[in-house]
């Protein structure tokens, strides 16, 4: 890849595309476990999915430190692309990040390693953006809580190891805790910290 390729791959109309992606993310966060299409995604360097790139360019800026998993952090073109298109500083400390980007769930730190916020300032926590293969495979989950009338069945893959146990601890820290944005090939789904997750096969 050419050294200047990180300058390309942006959006022809970043304002309109950003508004569209923002609406999809907000709808997904308001209705946990629902899938919302994201169109007009950027074209980032290989390693960073187009949907993850759309989330980054929509939500991240110079005031939002980001953490990258080892695969992304080790890709200089991805790091340069994010810096150029978002202005967000990269931190090596997961606990200092406002957003964390995970391309490989198998190597993701546990949820409690990220910023949890405080009771007074719960918004000072990390929002994790996980690349997933899709929402039609994987362990079936049962969701309940705000934005869900009764319960909702949901699945995504790949799922981090011990995810349900980790999430139980995350929810127990409410109003502290992390939120998740799951970035599929062309859509997002969200799991806010207020959502209760149990095995849908119980």
C-alpha positions as CSV (number, residue, x, y, z in Angstrom):
1,X,0.0,0.0,0.0
2,X,1.3,3.4,-0.9
3,X,2.4,5.7,1.9
4,X,-0.2,8.3,1.0
5,X,-3.2,5.8,0.7
6,X,-4.3,6.8,4.2
7,X,-5.3,10.2,2.7
8,X,-8.0,8.5,0.6
9,X,-11.0,6.4,1.4
10,X,-13.1,9.2,2.9
11,X,-16.6,10.2,1.9
12,X,-17.7,12.4,-1.0
13,X,-20.4,13.9,1.3
14,X,-19.2,13.3,4.8
15,X,-21.9,15.5,6.4
16,X,-24.9,13.6,4.9
17,X,-23.2,10.2,5.4
18,X,-22.2,11.1,9.0
19,X,-25.8,12.0,9.8
20,X,-27.1,8.7,8.3
21,X,-24.5,6.7,10.3
22,X,-25.3,8.7,13.5
23,X,-29.0,8.0,13.2
24,X,-28.4,4.3,12.7
25,X,-26.1,4.1,15.7
26,X,-28.6,6.1,17.9
27,X,-31.5,3.9,16.8
28,X,-29.5,0.8,17.6
29,X,-28.5,2.1,21.0
30,X,-32.1,3.0,21.8
31,X,-33.4,-0.4,20.8
32,X,-30.7,-2.9,22.0
33,X,-30.4,-6.0,19.8
34,X,-31.9,-4.5,16.7
35,X,-29.9,-4.3,13.5
36,X,-29.6,-1.1,11.5
37,X,-28.1,-0.7,8.1
38,X,-25.2,1.8,7.6
39,X,-24.8,3.0,4.0
40,X,-22.2,5.2,2.4
41,X,-19.4,3.8,4.5
42,X,-15.8,5.1,4.0
43,X,-13.2,2.8,2.4
44,X,-10.4,2.5,5.0
45,X,-7.2,0.5,4.6
46,X,-7.5,-3.3,5.0
47,X,-7.8,-4.4,8.6
48,X,-10.4,-1.8,9.6
49,X,-13.9,-2.7,8.3
50,X,-15.9,-0.1,6.5
51,X,-18.6,-0.1,9.1
52,X,-16.1,0.4,11.9
53,X,-14.7,3.2,9.8
54,X,-18.1,4.8,9.6
55,X,-18.5,4.6,13.4
56,X,-15.1,6.2,13.9
57,X,-15.6,9.1,11.5
58,X,-19.1,9.7,12.9
59,X,-18.3,9.6,16.6
60,X,-14.6,10.3,17.1
61,X,-12.7,13.6,17.0
62,X,-9.7,15.3,18.6
63,X,-11.4,15.2,22.1
64,X,-12.0,11.4,22.1
65,X,-8.9,9.3,22.7
66,X,-9.2,5.9,21.0
67,X,-7.7,2.5,21.8
68,X,-6.9,0.0,19.0
69,X,-6.5,-3.7,19.5
70,X,-3.1,-5.1,18.6
71,X,-4.0,-6.0,15.0
72,X,-5.2,-2.4,14.3
73,X,-2.5,-0.7,16.3
74,X,0.1,-2.7,14.4
75,X,-1.2,-1.5,11.0
76,X,0.4,1.8,10.3
77,X,-2.0,2.7,7.5
78,X,-5.0,2.2,9.7
79,X,-3.5,4.3,12.4
80,X,-2.7,7.1,9.9
81,X,-6.1,6.8,8.3
82,X,-7.9,7.2,11.6
83,X,-5.7,10.1,12.6
84,X,-6.3,11.9,9.3
85,X,-10.0,11.3,9.0
86,X,-11.0,11.7,12.7
87,X,-8.2,13.6,14.4
88,X,-8.6,11.3,17.4
89,X,-5.5,10.7,19.5
90,X,-4.6,7.0,20.0
91,X,-3.8,5.8,23.5
92,X,-2.1,2.6,24.4
93,X,-4.0,2.4,27.7
94,X,-7.5,0.9,27.4
95,X,-8.6,2.6,30.6
96,X,-7.9,6.0,29.0
97,X,-10.0,5.5,25.9
98,X,-13.4,7.0,25.1
99,X,-13.7,4.6,22.2
100,X,-12.1,1.2,21.7
101,X,-11.9,-0.6,18.3
102,X,-11.6,-4.3,18.3
103,X,-11.1,-6.3,15.1
104,X,-10.3,-9.6,16.8
105,X,-12.6,-10.5,19.7
106,X,-10.4,-13.4,20.6
107,X,-7.6,-11.0,21.8
108,X,-9.9,-8.4,23.4
109,X,-9.2,-7.4,27.0
110,X,-12.0,-8.1,29.4
111,X,-14.7,-5.3,29.7
112,X,-13.5,-4.2,33.1
113,X,-10.1,-3.2,31.6
114,X,-11.7,-0.3,29.9
115,X,-12.8,3.1,31.4
116,X,-15.9,2.5,33.5
117,X,-16.9,6.2,34.2
118,X,-18.0,7.2,37.7
119,X,-21.3,7.4,39.4
120,X,-21.2,11.2,38.9
121,X,-19.9,11.1,35.4
122,X,-20.9,7.7,33.8
123,X,-20.3,9.2,30.3
124,X,-16.5,9.1,31.0
125,X,-16.5,5.4,30.0
126,X,-15.4,3.5,27.0
127,X,-17.7,2.7,24.1
128,X,-16.3,-0.4,22.5
129,X,-16.7,-1.0,18.7
130,X,-16.4,-4.6,17.8
131,X,-16.1,-6.0,14.3
132,X,-18.4,-9.0,13.9
133,X,-19.2,-11.3,11.0
134,X,-22.9,-10.8,11.3
135,X,-26.0,-11.2,13.4
136,X,-27.5,-14.4,12.1
137,X,-25.1,-16.9,13.8
138,X,-23.5,-17.5,17.2
139,X,-24.9,-18.2,20.6
140,X,-28.4,-17.1,21.1
141,X,-28.8,-14.4,23.7
142,X,-31.9,-13.1,25.5
143,X,-31.9,-9.3,26.1
144,X,-34.1,-7.3,28.5
145,X,-34.1,-3.8,29.8
146,X,-34.7,-0.3,28.6
147,X,-35.7,-0.1,24.9
148,X,-37.0,-3.7,25.0
149,X,-40.7,-4.3,25.6
150,X,-40.3,-7.8,27.1
151,X,-37.3,-9.8,25.9
152,X,-35.5,-9.9,22.6
153,X,-33.5,-12.7,21.1
154,X,-30.2,-11.7,19.5
155,X,-27.0,-13.2,18.3
156,X,-23.7,-12.1,16.9
157,X,-20.5,-13.8,16.0
158,X,-17.7,-14.0,16.9
159,X,-18.5,-13.4,20.5
160,X,-15.7,-12.7,23.1
161,X,-14.9,-15.6,25.4
162,X,-16.9,-15.5,28.7
163,X,-18.9,-12.6,27.3
164,X,-22.1,-13.3,29.2
165,X,-20.3,-13.5,32.5
166,X,-18.3,-10.3,31.7
167,X,-21.5,-8.5,30.7
168,X,-23.2,-9.5,34.0
169,X,-20.4,-7.8,35.9
170,X,-20.6,-4.8,33.5
171,X,-24.3,-4.3,34.1
172,X,-23.8,-4.7,37.9
173,X,-21.6,-1.6,37.8
174,X,-24.5,0.5,36.3
175,X,-24.6,3.5,35.9
176,X,-20.9,2.9,35.3
177,X,-19.7,0.4,32.7
178,X,-19.0,0.2,29.0
179,X,-21.4,0.2,26.0
180,X,-20.9,-1.9,22.9
181,X,-21.4,-1.1,19.2
182,X,-21.3,-4.2,17.1
183,X,-20.1,-3.4,13.6
184,X,-21.3,-6.0,11.0
185,X,-20.4,-6.0,7.3
186,X,-23.0,-3.3,6.5
187,X,-25.0,-2.7,9.7
188,X,-24.7,-2.0,13.4
189,X,-26.4,-3.3,16.6
190,X,-25.8,-2.0,20.1
191,X,-25.7,-3.3,23.6
192,X,-25.9,-0.4,26.1
193,X,-24.7,-1.1,29.7
194,X,-28.3,-1.1,31.0
195,X,-29.2,-4.2,29.0
196,X,-29.5,-7.5,30.8
197,X,-28.1,-10.4,28.8
198,X,-28.6,-14.1,29.6
199,X,-28.3,-17.2,27.5
200,X,-31.2,-17.5,25.1
201,X,-30.9,-21.2,25.3
202,X,-31.6,-21.4,29.0
